[in-house]
Amino acid sequence: MILIAYDGSEDAKAAIEQAGKLFNGQSATVVTVWQRFIDTMARVGGGIGVIVDYDEIDTSSEQAAVERANEGAALASGAGLKAEGRALVLDSTIAEAILSVALEVNAAVVVLGSRGYTGVKSAVLGSVSNHVLHHADRPVLVVPSAAVAAERAKDLAGGK
């Protein structure tokens, strides 16, 4: 079983493509993580004095995550994997949620895209892929999108 984290980004799409090349024919769970609105508001410190329908927002967020997970599963199936999509509500961090599902499904490998953050942006925003890579109890494959890979290759070549 392959676990693929999918958020719809170009890096996540590149990760699915690479997983298909490396693990063709294998079963895969494509997971998209979503967060309840109240948890989002608590994290960002907003919402004071605002009246909103949390249940409606959560239902919409969950449906969007299901659609995104199914989109990822369709891409994975097209890449040669036997894939199913799964949306997961966030109870901790995205990285911890991914690692929890990896344990649950006994994934042989976790596949995810890199975000391409560097320098200060990486330090401030953190990195899901970095956290998964350094805290996993199983192999992890981190794949950059073609654009990120090209930029990194240019940097390695001294900006040429």
Secondary structure, DSSP 8 states (H G I E B T S, - for coil): -EEEE--SSHHHHHHHHHHHHHSTT-EEEEEEEE--HHHHHHHHT--TT----HHHHHHHHHHHHHHHHHHHHHHHHHTT-EEEEEEEE-SS-HHHHHHHHHHHTT-SEEEEE-----HHHHHHH--HHHHHHHH-SS-EEEE--HHHHHHHHHHHTT--
